[in-house]
């Protein structure tokens, strides 16, 4: 079991910063996901028809090395493509694994926004929520994505990708800090 999973199991009062986590997930989906799609030569709309057997394996030249310094650049390129395909599939499966109820339309929000590229205002209108309520639901959807992404990273063997959770920083005990300052002043 990984340290992160053990921490989730053992730390019952894990304090996740919801806004910071949502922002990290938003940046990840806006930039990293698009980057992975480009590397893999895929479009987000293609992911629904690609099953796990589509993930390709590298094809190397017959000798196993190229004429460029003894390194097989084709193998490196294909390995990068395979990893990008796995990341895309994990992201797609994570979105499709999010809750999609009447009061928790997380899958719809994420799918429409990041797989179908619909702007938030259109999704908000489609769901019939006020802007403030939609913002709350989208933040929750992004946080749920962070929670569920850990499972799909492990499933696809890409657990090396960053953890999307942001933990709150512990607040310093201001009272003990002030007492320490007063003691230091008395000594000086």
Secondary structure as UniProt FT lines:
FT   HELIX           3..10
FT   TURN            12..13
FT   HELIX           18..27
FT   HELIX           28..32
FT   HELIX           33..40
FT   HELIX           44..49
FT   HELIX           52..54
FT   TURN            62..63
FT   TURN            67..70
FT   HELIX           73..97
FT   HELIX           106..110
FT   HELIX           111..115
FT   HELIX           120..127
FT   HELIX           131..155
FT   TURN            156..157
FT   TURN            159..160
FT   HELIX           174..187
//
